[in-house]
Amino acid sequence: MSIEPINTPADYSKALQEIESLMMAKLGTLEGDRLDALATMIEEYEAKHFMMPLDLAFPLLHG
C-alpha cells in the first residue's frame, strides 16, 4: 500500500476523492487500512490549513 503525503491543495483534493471511494471499506482489509490512513492524513492537513480562530469557534461551542 503506497500512500503519498498531503502537502498541497491538489494533494488534499486527490485524497478527498479517494477517501470518498473507500467509505464502504471493511475494517481489517487493505481498503479499510487505506481509508484509515488517508482519514488521519486528511485530519492533520485540515487542522494545519483550515484551523478556525478561537474567537470564531467560541460562540459555536457555547451557543
C-alpha positions as CSV (number, residue, x, y, z in Angstrom):
1,M,0.0,0.0,0.0
2,S,1.6,3.2,-1.2
3,I,0.2,6.4,0.3
4,E,1.5,9.8,-0.8
5,P,1.7,12.7,1.8
6,I,-0.8,15.5,1.6
7,N,1.3,18.7,1.2
8,T,-0.7,20.8,-1.3
9,P,-4.3,21.7,-2.0
10,A,-4.0,19.4,-5.1
11,D,-2.9,16.5,-2.8
12,Y,-5.7,17.3,-0.4
13,S,-8.3,17.3,-3.2
14,K,-7.0,14.0,-4.6
15,A,-7.1,12.4,-1.1
16,L,-10.7,13.5,-0.6
17,Q,-11.7,12.0,-3.9
18,E,-10.0,8.7,-3.0
19,I,-11.5,8.6,0.5
20,E,-14.9,9.0,-0.9
21,S,-14.5,5.8,-3.0
22,L,-13.3,4.0,0.2
23,M,-16.1,5.0,2.5
24,M,-17.7,1.5,2.5
25,A,-14.4,-0.4,3.0
26,K,-14.5,-3.0,5.8
27,L,-12.2,-2.8,8.7
28,G,-9.1,-5.1,8.5
29,T,-9.0,-5.1,4.7
30,L,-6.4,-3.3,2.6
31,E,-9.0,-0.8,1.6
32,G,-10.0,-0.3,5.2
33,D,-6.4,0.3,6.2
34,R,-6.0,2.8,3.4
35,L,-9.2,4.6,4.4
36,D,-7.9,4.8,8.0
37,A,-4.5,6.2,6.9
38,L,-6.0,8.7,4.5
39,A,-8.5,9.9,7.1
40,T,-5.7,10.5,9.5
41,M,-3.6,12.4,7.0
42,I,-6.6,14.5,5.9
43,E,-7.4,15.3,9.5
44,E,-3.8,16.5,10.0
45,Y,-3.9,18.6,6.9
46,E,-7.2,20.2,7.8
47,A,-6.1,21.0,11.3
48,K,-3.0,22.7,9.9
49,H,-4.5,24.6,7.0
50,F,-8.2,25.2,8.0
51,M,-7.9,25.9,11.7
52,M,-10.8,28.1,12.9
53,P,-9.7,31.0,15.1
54,L,-10.8,30.6,18.7
55,D,-12.7,33.8,18.7
56,L,-14.9,32.5,15.9
57,A,-15.2,29.0,17.3
58,F,-16.2,30.1,20.9
59,P,-19.8,31.2,20.0
60,L,-20.3,27.9,18.1
61,L,-19.3,25.9,21.0
62,H,-21.3,27.7,23.6
63,G,-24.4,28.6,21.7
